[in-house]
Amino acid sequence: MNYVLILDDTNSGHFCLRKAISKEIPHTIIESLYNVSEALEYFQNTNKVPDIIFLNFGVKNIFNLDMLRYIKNNKSHENTPVVVIAKESSECNIHHIYQTGANEFYNNSLENLDLDAMLSNLRKKWLSKPS
């Protein structure tokens, strides 16, 4: 069974991702965190390591490069794939997101992404388990 963590400051973001994950990657445990204090508590106090972390750089910008850096500097989660979703058009900023540790970057809002295609690709790339 796969385990996915979503960090997003909006209910709509969680709803969109949860709905698409349930469809494209069935039987997945999905945990949702809505703010930095929840995220910090999670990373400091849990032994669970997600298979993928979705980090949405939302409109309020609550989750940002500092959170990505924090995740990647955490020994338990440094190898966990982090998928950043953001409305970001600057090539320099996108490069910086990858340099900070993102494994995947999607340049759009959740509402405008083809989530089924994105999740299908991520499932094949990051959730494939050897037989």
Phi and psi in radians as a Rosetta constraint file:
Dihedral C 1 N 2 CA 2 C 2 CIRCULARHARMONIC -1.499 0.35
Dihedral N 2 CA 2 C 2 N 3 CIRCULARHARMONIC 2.660 0.35
Dihedral C 2 N 3 CA 3 C 3 CIRCULARHARMONIC -2.245 0.35
Dihedral N 3 CA 3 C 3 N 4 CIRCULARHARMONIC 2.134 0.35
Dihedral C 3 N 4 CA 4 C 4 CIRCULARHARMONIC -2.143 0.35
Dihedral N 4 CA 4 C 4 N 5 CIRCULARHARMONIC 2.436 0.35
Dihedral C 4 N 5 CA 5 C 5 CIRCULARHARMONIC -2.020 0.35
Dihedral N 5 CA 5 C 5 N 6 CIRCULARHARMONIC 2.284 0.35
Dihedral C 5 N 6 CA 6 C 6 CIRCULARHARMONIC -1.996 0.35
Dihedral N 6 CA 6 C 6 N 7 CIRCULARHARMONIC 2.192 0.35
Dihedral C 6 N 7 CA 7 C 7 CIRCULARHARMONIC -1.986 0.35
Dihedral N 7 CA 7 C 7 N 8 CIRCULARHARMONIC 1.892 0.35
Dihedral C 7 N 8 CA 8 C 8 CIRCULARHARMONIC -2.674 0.35
Dihedral N 8 CA 8 C 8 N 9 CIRCULARHARMONIC 2.465 0.35
Dihedral C 8 N 9 CA 9 C 9 CIRCULARHARMONIC -1.603 0.35
Dihedral N 9 CA 9 C 9 N 10 CIRCULARHARMONIC 0.150 0.35
Dihedral C 9 N 10 CA 10 C 10 CIRCULARHARMONIC -2.177 0.35
Dihedral N 10 CA 10 C 10 N 11 CIRCULARHARMONIC 2.530 0.35
Dihedral C 10 N 11 CA 11 C 11 CIRCULARHARMONIC -1.127 0.35
Dihedral N 11 CA 11 C 11 N 12 CIRCULARHARMONIC -0.679 0.35
Dihedral C 11 N 12 CA 12 C 12 CIRCULARHARMONIC -1.132 0.35
Dihedral N 12 CA 12 C 12 N 13 CIRCULARHARMONIC -0.636 0.35
Dihedral C 12 N 13 CA 13 C 13 CIRCULARHARMONIC -1.116 0.35
Dihedral N 13 CA 13 C 13 N 14 CIRCULARHARMONIC -0.784 0.35
Dihedral C 13 N 14 CA 14 C 14 CIRCULARHARMONIC -1.095 0.35
Dihedral N 14 CA 14 C 14 N 15 CIRCULARHARMONIC -0.770 0.35
Dihedral C 14 N 15 CA 15 C 15 CIRCULARHARMONIC -1.037 0.35
Dihedral N 15 CA 15 C 15 N 16 CIRCULARHARMONIC -0.859 0.35
Dihedral C 15 N 16 CA 16 C 16 CIRCULARHARMONIC -1.039 0.35
Dihedral N 16 CA 16 C 16 N 17 CIRCULARHARMONIC -0.852 0.35
Dihedral C 16 N 17 CA 17 C 17 CIRCULARHARMONIC -1.155 0.35
Dihedral N 17 CA 17 C 17 N 18 CIRCULARHARMONIC -0.781 0.35
Dihedral C 17 N 18 CA 18 C 18 CIRCULARHARMONIC -1.045 0.35
Dihedral N 18 CA 18 C 18 N 19 CIRCULARHARMONIC -0.769 0.35
Dihedral C 18 N 19 CA 19 C 19 CIRCULARHARMONIC -1.089 0.35
Dihedral N 19 CA 19 C 19 N 20 CIRCULARHARMONIC -0.803 0.35
Dihedral C 19 N 20 CA 20 C 20 CIRCULARHARMONIC -1.200 0.35
Dihedral N 20 CA 20 C 20 N 21 CIRCULARHARMONIC -0.713 0.35
Dihedral C 20 N 21 CA 21 C 21 CIRCULARHARMONIC -1.098 0.35
Dihedral N 21 CA 21 C 21 N 22 CIRCULARHARMONIC -0.775 0.35
Dihedral C 21 N 22 CA 22 C 22 CIRCULARHARMONIC -1.038 0.35
Dihedral N 22 CA 22 C 22 N 23 CIRCULARHARMONIC -0.589 0.35
Dihedral C 22 N 23 CA 23 C 23 CIRCULARHARMONIC -1.384 0.35
Dihedral N 23 CA 23 C 23 N 24 CIRCULARHARMONIC -0.831 0.35
Dihedral C 23 N 24 CA 24 C 24 CIRCULARHARMONIC -1.517 0.35
Dihedral N 24 CA 24 C 24 N 25 CIRCULARHARMONIC -0.525 0.35
Dihedral C 24 N 25 CA 25 C 25 CIRCULARHARMONIC -2.273 0.35
Dihedral N 25 CA 25 C 25 N 26 CIRCULARHARMONIC 1.257 0.35
Dihedral C 25 N 26 CA 26 C 26 CIRCULARHARMONIC -1.059 0.35
Dihedral N 26 CA 26 C 26 N 27 CIRCULARHARMONIC 2.805 0.35
Dihedral C 26 N 27 CA 27 C 27 CIRCULARHARMONIC 1.080 0.35
Dihedral N 27 CA 27 C 27 N 28 CIRCULARHARMONIC 0.650 0.35
Dihedral C 27 N 28 CA 28 C 28 CIRCULARHARMONIC -1.844 0.35
Dihedral N 28 CA 28 C 28 N 29 CIRCULARHARMONIC 2.345 0.35
Dihedral C 28 N 29 CA 29 C 29 CIRCULARHARMONIC -1.437 0.35
Dihedral N 29 CA 29 C 29 N 30 CIRCULARHARMONIC 2.215 0.35
Dihedral C 29 N 30 CA 30 C 30 CIRCULARHARMONIC -2.086 0.35
Dihedral N 30 CA 30 C 30 N 31 CIRCULARHARMONIC 2.174 0.35
Dihedral C 30 N 31 CA 31 C 31 CIRCULARHARMONIC -1.985 0.35
Dihedral N 31 CA 31 C 31 N 32 CIRCULARHARMONIC 2.410 0.35
Dihedral C 31 N 32 CA 32 C 32 CIRCULARHARMONIC -2.062 0.35
Dihedral N 32 CA 32 C 32 N 33 CIRCULARHARMONIC 2.333 0.35
Dihedral C 32 N 33 CA 33 C 33 CIRCULARHARMONIC -2.171 0.35
Dihedral N 33 CA 33 C 33 N 34 CIRCULARHARMONIC 2.368 0.35
Dihedral C 33 N 34 CA 34 C 34 CIRCULARHARMONIC -1.913 0.35
Dihedral N 34 CA 34 C 34 N 35 CIRCULARHARMONIC -0.210 0.35
Dihedral C 34 N 35 CA 35 C 35 CIRCULARHARMONIC -2.658 0.35
Dihedral N 35 CA 35 C 35 N 36 CIRCULARHARMONIC 2.995 0.35
Dihedral C 35 N 36 CA 36 C 36 CIRCULARHARMONIC -1.126 0.35
Dihedral N 36 CA 36 C 36 N 37 CIRCULARHARMONIC -0.706 0.35
Dihedral C 36 N 37 CA 37 C 37 CIRCULARHARMONIC -1.120 0.35
Dihedral N 37 CA 37 C 37 N 38 CIRCULARHARMONIC -0.697 0.35
Dihedral C 37 N 38 CA 38 C 38 CIRCULARHARMONIC -1.081 0.35
Dihedral N 38 CA 38 C 38 N 39 CIRCULARHARMONIC -0.744 0.35
Dihedral C 38 N 39 CA 39 C 39 CIRCULARHARMONIC -1.125 0.35
Dihedral N 39 CA 39 C 39 N 40 CIRCULARHARMONIC -0.812 0.35
Dihedral C 39 N 40 CA 40 C 40 CIRCULARHARMONIC -1.081 0.35
Dihedral N 40 CA 40 C 40 N 41 CIRCULARHARMONIC -0.738 0.35
Dihedral C 40 N 41 CA 41 C 41 CIRCULARHARMONIC -1.075 0.35
Dihedral N 41 CA 41 C 41 N 42 CIRCULARHARMONIC -0.765 0.35
Dihedral C 41 N 42 CA 42 C 42 CIRCULARHARMONIC -1.020 0.35
Dihedral N 42 CA 42 C 42 N 43 CIRCULARHARMONIC -0.922 0.35
Dihedral C 42 N 43 CA 43 C 43 CIRCULARHARMONIC -1.195 0.35
Dihedral N 43 CA 43 C 43 N 44 CIRCULARHARMONIC -0.447 0.35
Dihedral C 43 N 44 CA 44 C 44 CIRCULARHARMONIC -1.495 0.35
Dihedral N 44 CA 44 C 44 N 45 CIRCULARHARMONIC -0.451 0.35
Dihedral C 44 N 45 CA 45 C 45 CIRCULARHARMONIC -2.097 0.35
Dihedral N 45 CA 45 C 45 N 46 CIRCULARHARMONIC 0.033 0.35
Dihedral C 45 N 46 CA 46 C 46 CIRCULARHARMONIC -1.987 0.35
Dihedral N 46 CA 46 C 46 N 47 CIRCULARHARMONIC 2.613 0.35
Dihedral C 46 N 47 CA 47 C 47 CIRCULARHARMONIC -1.716 0.35
Dihedral N 47 CA 47 C 47 N 48 CIRCULARHARMONIC -0.124 0.35
Dihedral C 47 N 48 CA 48 C 48 CIRCULARHARMONIC -1.280 0.35
Dihedral N 48 CA 48 C 48 N 49 CIRCULARHARMONIC 2.349 0.35
Dihedral C 48 N 49 CA 49 C 49 CIRCULARHARMONIC -2.041 0.35
Dihedral N 49 CA 49 C 49 N 50 CIRCULARHARMONIC 2.011 0.35
Dihedral C 49 N 50 CA 50 C 50 CIRCULARHARMONIC -1.194 0.35
Dihedral N 50 CA 50 C 50 N 51 CIRCULARHARMONIC 2.727 0.35
Dihedral C 50 N 51 CA 51 C 51 CIRCULARHARMONIC -1.321 0.35
Dihedral N 51 CA 51 C 51 N 52 CIRCULARHARMONIC -0.572 0.35
Dihedral C 51 N 52 CA 52 C 52 CIRCULARHARMONIC -2.552 0.35
Dihedral N 52 CA 52 C 52 N 53 CIRCULARHARMONIC 2.492 0.35
Dihedral C 52 N 53 CA 53 C 53 CIRCULARHARMONIC -1.998 0.35
Dihedral N 53 CA 53 C 53 N 54 CIRCULARHARMONIC 2.195 0.35
Dihedral C 53 N 54 CA 54 C 54 CIRCULARHARMONIC -1.709 0.35
Dihedral N 54 CA 54 C 54 N 55 CIRCULARHARMONIC 2.144 0.35
Dihedral C 54 N 55 CA 55 C 55 CIRCULARHARMONIC -2.098 0.35
Dihedral N 55 CA 55 C 55 N 56 CIRCULARHARMONIC 1.898 0.35
Dihedral C 55 N 56 CA 56 C 56 CIRCULARHARMONIC -1.698 0.35
Dihedral N 56 CA 56 C 56 N 57 CIRCULARHARMONIC 1.988 0.35
Dihedral C 56 N 57 CA 57 C 57 CIRCULARHARMONIC -1.365 0.35
Dihedral N 57 CA 57 C 57 N 58 CIRCULARHARMONIC 1.521 0.35
Dihedral C 57 N 58 CA 58 C 58 CIRCULARHARMONIC -1.372 0.35
Dihedral N 58 CA 58 C 58 N 59 CIRCULARHARMONIC -3.066 0.35
Dihedral C 58 N 59 CA 59 C 59 CIRCULARHARMONIC -1.030 0.35
Dihedral N 59 CA 59 C 59 N 60 CIRCULARHARMONIC -0.743 0.35
Dihedral C 59 N 60 CA 60 C 60 CIRCULARHARMONIC -1.304 0.35
Dihedral N 60 CA 60 C 60 N 61 CIRCULARHARMONIC -0.243 0.35
Dihedral C 60 N 61 CA 61 C 61 CIRCULARHARMONIC 1.033 0.35
Dihedral N 61 CA 61 C 61 N 62 CIRCULARHARMONIC 0.573 0.35
Dihedral C 61 N 62 CA 62 C 62 CIRCULARHARMONIC -1.161 0.35
Dihedral N 62 CA 62 C 62 N 63 CIRCULARHARMONIC -0.786 0.35
Dihedral C 62 N 63 CA 63 C 63 CIRCULARHARMONIC -1.681 0.35
Dihedral N 63 CA 63 C 63 N 64 CIRCULARHARMONIC 2.199 0.35
Dihedral C 63 N 64 CA 64 C 64 CIRCULARHARMONIC -2.580 0.35
Dihedral N 64 CA 64 C 64 N 65 CIRCULARHARMONIC -2.820 0.35
Dihedral C 64 N 65 CA 65 C 65 CIRCULARHARMONIC -1.035 0.35
Dihedral N 65 CA 65 C 65 N 66 CIRCULARHARMONIC -0.561 0.35
Dihedral C 65 N 66 CA 66 C 66 CIRCULARHARMONIC -1.092 0.35
Dihedral N 66 CA 66 C 66 N 67 CIRCULARHARMONIC -0.711 0.35
Dihedral C 66 N 67 CA 67 C 67 CIRCULARHARMONIC -1.190 0.35
Dihedral N 67 CA 67 C 67 N 68 CIRCULARHARMONIC -0.729 0.35
Dihedral C 67 N 68 CA 68 C 68 CIRCULARHARMONIC -1.033 0.35
Dihedral N 68 CA 68 C 68 N 69 CIRCULARHARMONIC -0.809 0.35
Dihedral C 68 N 69 CA 69 C 69 CIRCULARHARMONIC -1.063 0.35
Dihedral N 69 CA 69 C 69 N 70 CIRCULARHARMONIC -0.747 0.35
Dihedral C 69 N 70 CA 70 C 70 CIRCULARHARMONIC -1.050 0.35
Dihedral N 70 CA 70 C 70 N 71 CIRCULARHARMONIC -0.782 0.35
Dihedral C 70 N 71 CA 71 C 71 CIRCULARHARMONIC -1.081 0.35
Dihedral N 71 CA 71 C 71 N 72 CIRCULARHARMONIC -0.854 0.35
Dihedral C 71 N 72 CA 72 C 72 CIRCULARHARMONIC -1.225 0.35
Dihedral N 72 CA 72 C 72 N 73 CIRCULARHARMONIC -0.369 0.35
Dihedral C 72 N 73 CA 73 C 73 CIRCULARHARMONIC -1.558 0.35
Dihedral N 73 CA 73 C 73 N 74 CIRCULARHARMONIC -0.088 0.35
Dihedral C 73 N 74 CA 74 C 74 CIRCULARHARMONIC -1.483 0.35
Dihedral N 74 CA 74 C 74 N 75 CIRCULARHARMONIC 2.058 0.35
Dihedral C 74 N 75 CA 75 C 75 CIRCULARHARMONIC -0.933 0.35
Dihedral N 75 CA 75 C 75 N 76 CIRCULARHARMONIC -0.650 0.35
Dihedral C 75 N 76 CA 76 C 76 CIRCULARHARMONIC -1.246 0.35
Dihedral N 76 CA 76 C 76 N 77 CIRCULARHARMONIC -0.406 0.35
Dihedral C 76 N 77 CA 77 C 77 CIRCULARHARMONIC -2.099 0.35
Dihedral N 77 CA 77 C 77 N 78 CIRCULARHARMONIC 0.063 0.35
Dihedral C 77 N 78 CA 78 C 78 CIRCULARHARMONIC -1.068 0.35
Dihedral N 78 CA 78 C 78 N 79 CIRCULARHARMONIC -0.476 0.35
Dihedral C 78 N 79 CA 79 C 79 CIRCULARHARMONIC -1.737 0.35
Dihedral N 79 CA 79 C 79 N 80 CIRCULARHARMONIC 0.008 0.35
Dihedral C 79 N 80 CA 80 C 80 CIRCULARHARMONIC -1.306 0.35
Dihedral N 80 CA 80 C 80 N 81 CIRCULARHARMONIC 2.237 0.35
Dihedral C 80 N 81 CA 81 C 81 CIRCULARHARMONIC -1.085 0.35
Dihedral N 81 CA 81 C 81 N 82 CIRCULARHARMONIC 2.301 0.35
Dihedral C 81 N 82 CA 82 C 82 CIRCULARHARMONIC -1.999 0.35
Dihedral N 82 CA 82 C 82 N 83 CIRCULARHARMONIC 2.166 0.35
Dihedral C 82 N 83 CA 83 C 83 CIRCULARHARMONIC -1.823 0.35
Dihedral N 83 CA 83 C 83 N 84 CIRCULARHARMONIC 2.013 0.35
Dihedral C 83 N 84 CA 84 C 84 CIRCULARHARMONIC -1.705 0.35
Dihedral N 84 CA 84 C 84 N 85 CIRCULARHARMONIC 2.307 0.35
Dihedral C 84 N 85 CA 85 C 85 CIRCULARHARMONIC -2.095 0.35
Dihedral N 85 CA 85 C 85 N 86 CIRCULARHARMONIC 2.172 0.35
Dihedral C 85 N 86 CA 86 C 86 CIRCULARHARMONIC -2.737 0.35
Dihedral N 86 CA 86 C 86 N 87 CIRCULARHARMONIC 2.631 0.35
Dihedral C 86 N 87 CA 87 C 87 CIRCULARHARMONIC -1.525 0.35
Dihedral N 87 CA 87 C 87 N 88 CIRCULARHARMONIC 1.577 0.35
Dihedral C 87 N 88 CA 88 C 88 CIRCULARHARMONIC -2.390 0.35
Dihedral N 88 CA 88 C 88 N 89 CIRCULARHARMONIC 2.106 0.35
Dihedral C 88 N 89 CA 89 C 89 CIRCULARHARMONIC -1.876 0.35
Dihedral N 89 CA 89 C 89 N 90 CIRCULARHARMONIC -0.237 0.35
Dihedral C 89 N 90 CA 90 C 90 CIRCULARHARMONIC -1.323 0.35
Dihedral N 90 CA 90 C 90 N 91 CIRCULARHARMONIC 2.141 0.35
Dihedral C 90 N 91 CA 91 C 91 CIRCULARHARMONIC -1.038 0.35
Dihedral N 91 CA 91 C 91 N 92 CIRCULARHARMONIC -0.653 0.35
Dihedral C 91 N 92 CA 92 C 92 CIRCULARHARMONIC -1.093 0.35
Dihedral N 92 CA 92 C 92 N 93 CIRCULARHARMONIC -0.790 0.35
Dihedral C 92 N 93 CA 93 C 93 CIRCULARHARMONIC -1.166 0.35
Dihedral N 93 CA 93 C 93 N 94 CIRCULARHARMONIC -0.673 0.35
Dihedral C 93 N 94 CA 94 C 94 CIRCULARHARMONIC -1.096 0.35
Dihedral N 94 CA 94 C 94 N 95 CIRCULARHARMONIC -0.778 0.35
Dihedral C 94 N 95 CA 95 C 95 CIRCULARHARMONIC -1.024 0.35
Dihedral N 95 CA 95 C 95 N 96 CIRCULARHARMONIC -0.731 0.35
Dihedral C 95 N 96 CA 96 C 96 CIRCULARHARMONIC -1.141 0.35
Dihedral N 96 CA 96 C 96 N 97 CIRCULARHARMONIC -0.649 0.35
Dihedral C 96 N 97 CA 97 C 97 CIRCULARHARMONIC -1.077 0.35
Dihedral N 97 CA 97 C 97 N 98 CIRCULARHARMONIC -0.778 0.35
Dihedral C 97 N 98 CA 98 C 98 CIRCULARHARMONIC -1.149 0.35
Dihedral N 98 CA 98 C 98 N 99 CIRCULARHARMONIC -0.729 0.35
Dihedral C 98 N 99 CA 99 C 99 CIRCULARHARMONIC -1.075 0.35
Dihedral N 99 CA 99 C 99 N 100 CIRCULARHARMONIC -0.566 0.35
Dihedral C 99 N 100 CA 100 C 100 CIRCULARHARMONIC -1.317 0.35
Dihedral N 100 CA 100 C 100 N 101 CIRCULARHARMONIC -0.293 0.35
Dihedral C 100 N 101 CA 101 C 101 CIRCULARHARMONIC 2.304 0.35
Dihedral N 101 CA 101 C 101 N 102 CIRCULARHARMONIC 0.001 0.35
Dihedral C 101 N 102 CA 102 C 102 CIRCULARHARMONIC -1.110 0.35
Dihedral N 102 CA 102 C 102 N 103 CIRCULARHARMONIC 2.422 0.35
Dihedral C 102 N 103 CA 103 C 103 CIRCULARHARMONIC -1.589 0.35
Dihedral N 103 CA 103 C 103 N 104 CIRCULARHARMONIC -0.498 0.35
Dihedral C 103 N 104 CA 104 C 104 CIRCULARHARMONIC -2.457 0.35
Dihedral N 104 CA 104 C 104 N 105 CIRCULARHARMONIC 2.615 0.35
Dihedral C 104 N 105 CA 105 C 105 CIRCULARHARMONIC -2.405 0.35
Dihedral N 105 CA 105 C 105 N 106 CIRCULARHARMONIC 2.274 0.35
Dihedral C 105 N 106 CA 106 C 106 CIRCULARHARMONIC -2.098 0.35
Dihedral N 106 CA 106 C 106 N 107 CIRCULARHARMONIC 2.128 0.35
Dihedral C 106 N 107 CA 107 C 107 CIRCULARHARMONIC -1.671 0.35
Dihedral N 107 CA 107 C 107 N 108 CIRCULARHARMONIC 1.388 0.35
Dihedral C 107 N 108 CA 108 C 108 CIRCULARHARMONIC -3.102 0.35
Dihedral N 108 CA 108 C 108 N 109 CIRCULARHARMONIC 3.007 0.35
Dihedral C 108 N 109 CA 109 C 109 CIRCULARHARMONIC -1.487 0.35
Dihedral N 109 CA 109 C 109 N 110 CIRCULARHARMONIC 2.715 0.35
Dihedral C 109 N 110 CA 110 C 110 CIRCULARHARMONIC -1.000 0.35
Dihedral N 110 CA 110 C 110 N 111 CIRCULARHARMONIC -0.650 0.35
Dihedral C 110 N 111 CA 111 C 111 CIRCULARHARMONIC -1.169 0.35
Dihedral N 111 CA 111 C 111 N 112 CIRCULARHARMONIC -0.396 0.35
Dihedral C 111 N 112 CA 112 C 112 CIRCULARHARMONIC -1.815 0.35
Dihedral N 112 CA 112 C 112 N 113 CIRCULARHARMONIC -0.047 0.35
Dihedral C 112 N 113 CA 113 C 113 CIRCULARHARMONIC -1.455 0.35
Dihedral N 113 CA 113 C 113 N 114 CIRCULARHARMONIC 2.656 0.35
Dihedral C 113 N 114 CA 114 C 114 CIRCULARHARMONIC -1.474 0.35
Dihedral N 114 CA 114 C 114 N 115 CIRCULARHARMONIC 1.503 0.35
Dihedral C 114 N 115 CA 115 C 115 CIRCULARHARMONIC -1.103 0.35
Dihedral N 115 CA 115 C 115 N 116 CIRCULARHARMONIC -0.626 0.35
Dihedral C 115 N 116 CA 116 C 116 CIRCULARHARMONIC -1.073 0.35
Dihedral N 116 CA 116 C 116 N 117 CIRCULARHARMONIC -0.801 0.35
Dihedral C 116 N 117 CA 117 C 117 CIRCULARHARMONIC -1.157 0.35
Dihedral N 117 CA 117 C 117 N 118 CIRCULARHARMONIC -0.746 0.35
Dihedral C 117 N 118 CA 118 C 118 CIRCULARHARMONIC -1.048 0.35
Dihedral N 118 CA 118 C 118 N 119 CIRCULARHARMONIC -0.840 0.35
Dihedral C 118 N 119 CA 119 C 119 CIRCULARHARMONIC -1.197 0.35
Dihedral N 119 CA 119 C 119 N 120 CIRCULARHARMONIC -0.619 0.35
Dihedral C 119 N 120 CA 120 C 120 CIRCULARHARMONIC -1.054 0.35
Dihedral N 120 CA 120 C 120 N 121 CIRCULARHARMONIC -0.791 0.35
Dihedral C 120 N 121 CA 121 C 121 CIRCULARHARMONIC -1.102 0.35
Dihedral N 121 CA 121 C 121 N 122 CIRCULARHARMONIC -0.811 0.35
Dihedral C 121 N 122 CA 122 C 122 CIRCULARHARMONIC -1.132 0.35
Dihedral N 122 CA 122 C 122 N 123 CIRCULARHARMONIC -0.677 0.35
Dihedral C 122 N 123 CA 123 C 123 CIRCULARHARMONIC -1.049 0.35
Dihedral N 123 CA 123 C 123 N 124 CIRCULARHARMONIC -0.818 0.35
Dihedral C 123 N 124 CA 124 C 124 CIRCULARHARMONIC -1.139 0.35
Dihedral N 124 CA 124 C 124 N 125 CIRCULARHARMONIC -0.660 0.35
Dihedral C 124 N 125 CA 125 C 125 CIRCULARHARMONIC -1.415 0.35
Dihedral N 125 CA 125 C 125 N 126 CIRCULARHARMONIC -0.760 0.35
Dihedral C 125 N 126 CA 126 C 126 CIRCULARHARMONIC -1.934 0.35
Dihedral N 126 CA 126 C 126 N 127 CIRCULARHARMONIC -0.325 0.35
Dihedral C 126 N 127 CA 127 C 127 CIRCULARHARMONIC -1.912 0.35
Dihedral N 127 CA 127 C 127 N 128 CIRCULARHARMONIC 0.051 0.35
Dihedral C 127 N 128 CA 128 C 128 CIRCULARHARMONIC -1.194 0.35
Dihedral N 128 CA 128 C 128 N 129 CIRCULARHARMONIC 2.181 0.35
Dihedral C 128 N 129 CA 129 C 129 CIRCULARHARMONIC -1.836 0.35
Dihedral N 129 CA 129 C 129 N 130 CIRCULARHARMONIC 2.360 0.35
Dihedral C 129 N 130 CA 130 C 130 CIRCULARHARMONIC -1.091 0.35
Dihedral N 130 CA 130 C 130 N 131 CIRCULARHARMONIC 2.544 0.35
